[in-house]
Amino acid sequence: MTKLEHLFSPIQIGTMTVKNRIKMSAMGIHYPDLVNKDGSYTERGIQYFIERAKGGVGLITTGAMQVQNHFEADHDGTTISNAGQAYIDGMRPLTEGVHKYGAKIVTQLTAGTGRQNPVWLSDASDPIGPSDGLPNVWVPSIKHRALTIDEIRTYYIEGFRTGAVVAKEAGFDGVEIHAVHEGYLLDQFAIKSMNNRTDEFGGSVENRLRFCKEIIDAIHESCGEDYPVLMRYSVVSKMKGFNDGALPGEEYAEFGRDYEDSIEVAKYLEKIGYAALDVDNGTYDSWFWSHPPVYMPEYCNLEDVAFIKPYLNIPVFCAGKMADPEVCDKAIADGKIDGIGVARIVLADPNWSKKAEEGRKEDIKPCIGCHIGCLGRLFQGKRMGCAINPECCAEIEYNDKLTTAPKKIVIIGGGIAGMEAAIRFSKKGHIVDLYEKSNELGGAFVAASSMSFKKEDRHLLQWYEAQLKESDVTVHMNTSVTKELLESLDFDEIVVATGAIPNVLSGIEGIENVEIINAIDALRGNKAVGNKVVVIGGGLTGIEMTYDMVLSGKTVDVIEMKESILGMDVVCSANAQMLNQIIKYYKIPVHLGASIVRFEKDKVVYAVNGEEKEIECDTIIASIGYKPNTALYDTLKEVYGDKVHLIGDSKQVSNLLGATWSAAELVNTL
C-alpha cells in the first residue's frame, strides 16, 4: 500500500487547522442511552465519538441538534437553544476527550426537516416548509405551509445564534449548518422547484439563500468572525420529481438543483462566509444518493463533487462510499476534492483512519451498505449501531481484556456468527477450535455475497478469513461435529452456529413434476438457472437476486403473496427506495397478492383476486425464507446441558446484525 501523504496532510478550515483530510460526517444517535434530555451525550454517547477520534479521524461532526422548539421539536421540546448550562457542562467531556487525540470537533445545528418531517415520529399538526402546498415525503397527502418571515427570524435565526454561542462555550471548534443538502428545510428554501415565495426569501439565489446568510451573520456577530461555520451541501438533487429519484446513469430532467444552479449556490455560500462544504448528492426523494446502499457504485458522488470544486476556494469534502483510502488519497492528489467525509465506514471500523495511515488497509473491516444497524434501527426508534460492529454505540460494554480463566471453546459452524465468536473468544485469551463441515467459510453469506453488486460483502468474507488466520483459533475444515467427536475432545463450552435451512414449497398441484431451486443453490451456481425465470418470494433476497439476474440479461418475474415486497422491517428506506426505483426502471414484473395455483411444464399458474394467470419460464426459484437449523443443538443440549450455546440464524433467523450481535453478546457474557 502506498503512503497516503495527501489524505494525511493537514487542512485549514477558516481559522481551524485539522490534522488530516478525514471528516466524520454527522450521523444522528437519537436514543436515551446515548443522549441526555438536555441534548448532550451520555457517557455511552461520548465514548462512541471518542473511539473515532482515537481511531484517527481528523474532524468529527456530531449529529444534528435542533435550534428551535416551536416547530418539529424533539418530543421533550429540548433544543440547543434552550438546553443551557446543562448542555454545556454535558458536552465538555466530549470536546475535551476528542481534543486529547488531536482531533477537532464541530456540532451540527439544524433548521429541521420541513416536508421531510417523519410524521409518525413527531407532531405533524402544523407542517411547515418554504412554500404552501409542498407534499410531505412520507405521507404526500399532507401538505406543508410556508413559514412566515417573522417565524424564520424569531425561531430559527435567533435559534442558530444562541445555539452557536452554546456550542462554542461547550468547547466545539466550530459549527456545521444542516443543511443545503438532502432536501432538508434549508435545502427546500434553496431549490427553485420547492420555493415559490415572492418575498425576500424567494426568487433569486440570494433570496433563496437569505436564510443561510442570516444564519451565518448571526453566528459571526455573536461568536466572532473567526469562528468556523461549515455547511452540509448537495451538488445535485437527483430528482425526477417528488418521491421520484434518478438512478446512477439514468437520463432524466433534474427537478431539483442542477449543475448550473449548484454553481451559483455553492459560490454564494462561500461568498457569505461558509468555511467549508461537506458534499454529496440527493434529497429524501432520491435518498439512496445521500445514504448510498449496497446497490450504489463506490464513490458515487465523487465526480459531481469534483465538478463543483473548481468554482470554490474553500475546502470541499466528498461523502458517499469513500471506502478505499488509496482511491481517496489519489482524488485529493488529483485536485478533485480537498478531503473526504466518512460516516458508516467508521461505524463498521472506528480505526479506519489509523489503519489506513499505518498501511494496514487489508485490516479494515468494510462497511457493506446494508443500513441495518444504522439508519434502519434509527427509523425503528432503536439505538443506532452497526450490523458488522456490535461495539458501535456500545463501546463501554465491550473490551478485549484478557480473561483470567481461559476456557476451551468448541464452535460448530464457520458462518459469520461462528467466525465472529471465534475471533472474539480468541482475543480474550480463550482456546478456540472452530469446526466447519464444508470446504469453505462463510455459511449462507457466501451465497448472499455472490451477487454482482455485493463487492463489499465478498470483501467482508475475506476480512474474516484473514482475521482467523492471524488469530490463535484452530480451524478444522471439512469436519462434521458428532457426539462421538465431542466425546474425544476436552472442552468447557460448545457454541452452535449451524445457521438456517431454506423453507420448502409443498402441497401445490404439479409440484412433483417441476424442479424448484432454492435461493442458495441458485446464487451459488449449484443448479443451472435459465434465461426466463420465476422467483417465488418478494422478500429482500428474492428482490436482490432478481435484480442481479436482470443485470445479467435474464427475464425475471416475481410472485409475492403479500401486497408489498421486501417484507422486512429492518430494510432501510434508502435501500427499499432504490430497489423500488430499480424495479420501475428495468420494468421488472412483480405480481403482488398472488398465490401459486399449480405448476405445469415450463409454466407457473398463479391467481390474483381469484383470477388465474400464467407465466412461461424455464427456471423456478423459491425464496420463501428460512428456519433455524437446531437439530445438532437439540441433540447436544440433552447431553451437555448449559455448556451448549446457540447463536446466529440457528438461534433466530434474522440477518447479518443478528449473527454478529448474538456472537458478541455471548462472548461478552460467557
Protein Blocks (a to p, Z undefined) as FASTA:
>chain_A
ZZdfklmpccdehjbccfblcdcddddfbdfklpcfkopacfklmmmmmmmmmnopabdc
dddddfbfkbopafkopafklnmmmlmmmmmmmmmmmmmnopacdddddebjmjmlcfkl
mcckbccdfbehiacfklmmbccddddfklmmmmmmmmmmmmmmmmmmnopabdcdddde
ehiaklmmmpmklmccfbfkgcjfklmmmmmmmmmmmmmmmnojklccdddddfbgoiab
ehiacdehiacddfbdcfklmmmmmmmmmmnopabdcddeddfklmmlmmccfklcehkl
mmmmmmmmmmpcbdcddeehilblklmmmmmmnomambdcdfklmmmmmmlmmmmmnopm
mlpccdehlommmmmmmmnopacddfklmkgoplmmgccbdcfbdcddddedjbfklmmm
mmmmmmnopacddddfblbehijmlmmmmpmklmmmmmmmmmmmmmmmmmmbdcdehiac
dfklmmmpccfbdcddebjaddddehiehklmpccddfklmmnopaccdfbdcdehjbfk
lmmmmmmmmmnopacddddfbfbehjiaklcfklmmmmmmmmmmnopacdehiacfbdce
hiacddeehiacddddfbdcddebjaddfklmmmmmmmnommpccehjllogcbfklmmm
mmmmmmmmZZ
